[in-house]
Amino acid sequence: MRIIYIVFLALLSNPCFSQKNASVSFEKWVSLKNVNSPVISPDGKTLIYTMTSTDWSNNSYDNEIWMSREGGEPFQLTRTSKGGSSAAQFSPNGRFISFLADRGDKTQLYVILVNGGEAMQVSKDEDGIGSYKWSPDGSQIAYAKTEADTKKDKAMKERFGGFGVEGEEYKQTHLWLLNFNYDSVKIPLAKRLTEGNFNVSGFDWSLDGKSIIFNRQRDPLINSGISTDIVSINISDKKITPLIANPAADFFIRWNPDGTAFVYTSTVNDSLTQFYKNNRLFVYDMATKNSTEIATDIDENKSVIDWNAKGLFVSALERTKSKIFTVDTKTGKTKSVNIPLDLIASLSFSKHTDMIAVLGRKHEGLNEVYLWRMNEGLKMISNNTAQVASWNTPINEVIQWKSKDGASIEGVLLKPKNFDPQKKYPLLVVIHGGPTGTDFPELAPGSVYPIMHWVEKGAVVLRVNYRGSAGYGEKFRSLNVRNLGVGDMWDVMSGIDYLNSKGFIDTARMGSMGWSQGGYISAFLTTNTNKFKAISVGAGISNWVTYYVSTDITPFTRQYLEATPWSNMDIYLKTSPMTNINKASTPTLIQHGEFDKRVPIPNAYELYRGLQDRGIPSKLVVYKGFGHGINKPKERLAAIWHNWQWFNKYIFAEEEPMFVE
């Protein structure tokens, strides 16, 4: 017999072929297009954004740039066969659109006239380039690129083969300058600007174009973020001047409109609590060299959107919504800006007009690109939500309950459109990562968990914003410090108790799943309760000691547990799923990326071996070549199917193959 994989086109023509009670195939769900990164031109007349689509033939996602003129119907501007086009910007004079693309010569910079025509390549770097910024007068472009192997590196590999030294496997990123002349036939060679044993991250030009400000870090490794300082470099003599050098991490964000001050974020002296404490914003005055803290009245992490003639704009989550604020930089106080959307992802301000490009959505829709003037209505440019107009999407309801210790917990309950409160429904709990993630009402949620399909099949789904989630303030995010797993389990189980008190869930048919921190909480549930019929652990931590010694973010564990294993093993035992492996009884699916550095795969093998030794039904699926996320469509499809099969078997008593013969 020959096994034939159900290919994409076949499923689209017959979406229910191997998904019982599902009106939309998994392939169609994975193929949803997304809009991102809107940018408006300086004159406010042209808007560009990227659209991401699924390229099944190349097993990748394709990003292309779309354009709308004068608020008109958008059209596709770029077509790049390999990976698409990204990082679109307008030149300072608004004449050109620049973008990055790999068109057979590594990632290079291209420009295209706003009025149309062919894209022209303007860089030719043999190693490819990364992020970039136009100079204020448009005559130069600064870009960052990671250093290539030196002759010495190549000679070492030739003689000794491949090996790595822990903490030394990296290449620094530095700045280069490229002259721009659209009328020149010859592509100019870039000149290196920064040199030395440090790494360049975020950067921008000064308003006069004579210097560049950037974040200087000792190396690009994530744990070195606590060493970052803010410096500037003079373009003519390459002299570096330190600006902000606190003992802990400092990061430049944005200049003010006249270039006399900038806003930055800093943990000042506290390098050990950035994971659960609110971030802090400061304004640095170039003349006085003094810093002033701002926006302290917002009890959440704050993201700077822009600083322009209209003000300094920041965003922050507020429960299951996001809010936009302006900041008075003299008093530090904030004022809410009313935008008629539940979630705002980004804003782009026109330099010379009052037009603003907005990316966001209402809870009942997908992300859309809008044009907006303050205090006026939104004009929708994209039509992304139309993709799901005919889908049988679930009803979303934000609910609240009290946890074991009295903490107020919110969650999103998803119900079928024909929900009957007199019936008993299977319950599936889907737990987000982070822990500082947040679940919002969504039409077609999930990455590797087919939530919409299970609701359509006849289940209800609970997505818990457990303690530690963003959007509920610093005190709430700190509630799982020294209480990881334990407090999280209180929040999940109390949510189930709340739903059970309403009388519509079948507690004999319950499952739980999650990825990353959600995978850890699911693993904790596997070994600490027998209330579930099935559990799925995605890239989850099984033992905090195992995690601590192998992850790429060791400060995370020290901060949340306030100890190392060598200083306090008890707290590591209290919060580790493996501590109670002998109490486990729940059939458990384990999913993990082969090369995961955030939650290294020994965590998966440890949990799997413990379950196997005890004879508990369990399966470990390793996704070859992947890190912490499953970021290719075919493997994402596989992960979806593995979860679909697992829970259908144990919750719905159904066997459903991924393949047909």
Secondary structure, DSSP 4 states (H G I P E B T S, - for coil): ---B---HHHHHHSTTSSSTT-SS-HHHHHT--EEEEEEE-TTSSEEEEEEEEEETTTTEEEEEEEEEETT---EE----SSSBEEEEEE-TTSSEEEEEEESSSSEEEEEEETT----EE----TT----EEE-TTSSEEEEEEEPPPPHHHHHHHHHH-S---TT-----EEEEEEE--TT-SSPPPPEE---SSSEEEEEEE-TTSSEEEEEEES-SSGGGGGG-EEEEEETTT--EEEEE--SS-EEEEEE-TTSSEEEEEE-TT--S-TTTSPP-EEEEETTTTEEEEE-TT--S--EEEEEETTEEEEEEEETTEEEEEEE-TTT--EEEE--S-SEEEEEEE-SSSS-EEEEEE-TTS--EEEEE-TTS-EEE---GGGGGTTS-PPEEEEEEEE-TTS-EEEEEEEE-TT--TTS-EEEEEEE-STTT------SS--SSS-HHHHHHHT-EEEEEE-TT-TTS-HHHHTTTTT-TTHHHHHHHHHHHHHHHHHT-EEEEEEEEEEETHHHHHHHHHHHH----SEEEEES--S-HHHHHHH-S-HHHHHHHHSS-TTT-HHHHHHH-GGGGGGG--S-EEEEEETT-SSS-THHHHHHHHHHHHTT--EEEEEETT--SS--SHHHHHHHHHHHHHHHHHHTS-----SSB-
